[in-house]
Amino acid sequence: MEIIEIEKEQIPYRFEIVLTDTVFTFEVHYNSEYDFFTIDLERDGEVLATGNKLVYGVPLFSSSVDERFPQVEILPYDESGSAQVVNWKTLSESVFLYMFEEEEDG
């Protein structure tokens, strides 16, 4: 299980990450008025998703069943159980983005 590090002090910012041998670009944003984070996703310069909100316990990009999206589950989660929400106070403190390899059917 790996963690995608979010550097809150740099927001808004972009970074590249290799997931299942494919390079993706994540762009991280923060809504200070409502205290939540969003992720934009690109692959090979093509925008696949914008404004995807980080919700505790809900896999990122879970509403997309498109093969162009990462084939890993990215889950905002707190292993300590002390937080159950993703906000400025918890992200990268107790809540992290955990990656799980998706198992293929069959």
N, C-alpha and C positions, 0 to 999 in steps of 0.2 A: 504494500500500500504506500503510495507516494503522495506528497502534498504539493499543491501549486501555491507558491508564496505570493501573497498580495502585499505590495509595499504602499501602504496608505498615504505616506508622506509624498509620494510621487503622483498621486491621482490628480488630474486624469493622465493616464499614460498607456502606452502600447508595449507589448512584448511578444516575442515569438516563442512557441513551445512545440516540441515534437511529440506527437501522440500517435501511437501505432504507425511509426515510420512516415508520418505526414506532418508537414510544418503548418501550423495554424498561427494566426495573429489574434491575440486577445487585446481588447481595449477596455480598460476599467474606468468607470465613472462613479461618482458619489453624489447623491441627492441630499444636500445638507438640510433642506427644509423638512423632508420626511424621513431622514436618517436611513437610507438604504443604498445598496450598490447595484450597478448593472454592468453587464459584460456584452461587448460587441464581438462578433466572431467573423474572421475572414480566412479564406483559404485560397492561395494562389491569386491574391488580389481581388477575389470575388467576395462581396459581403454576403454572409450566410444568415446572420442574425444581428439585430441591434436592440439595445435596451433590455436584454434578458436579465430579469431581476434575480438576485441571489436570495433564495428563500430557504430557511433552515430545513434540512431533511428532505429537500426536493432536488433531485438530480438536475444539474444545469443542462439546458437544451433538451430536456426530457420530452417536450412536446414535438420534437422533430425526429421523424423516422427516415430521414434522408441519408443516404450512404455518404454524402459529402461531409457530414458532421463527424466529430470525433467518435471513434468506436470504443470509447472508455466512458465509464460513468464518473461524473464529477459531482461530488456530494458535499455541500456545506454542513459540517458536523462538528460537534464538541465531544471528544472522547471522555472528558472529565464529567460530562453531564451537568455542568454548572450553568450553561447557557442554552437556550432553545430559540434564539433569534439571531439574525445576522444584522448587525448595525455597527456603527463606528467603534463602540466600546468593545464589542466581542470579536470582530473579524481580525484575524492574525494575532489575537490574544488568547482566546480559548476556542474559537470557531475557525476551522481551517477548511480549505478545499481539498478533500481527499479524492484520489483517483483509484478506480477499480476497473480492471480489465473486464469488458463484457464477454460473457461466455456465449459461444456460438451454439445455435440450436442444432440438434442432430447428434 
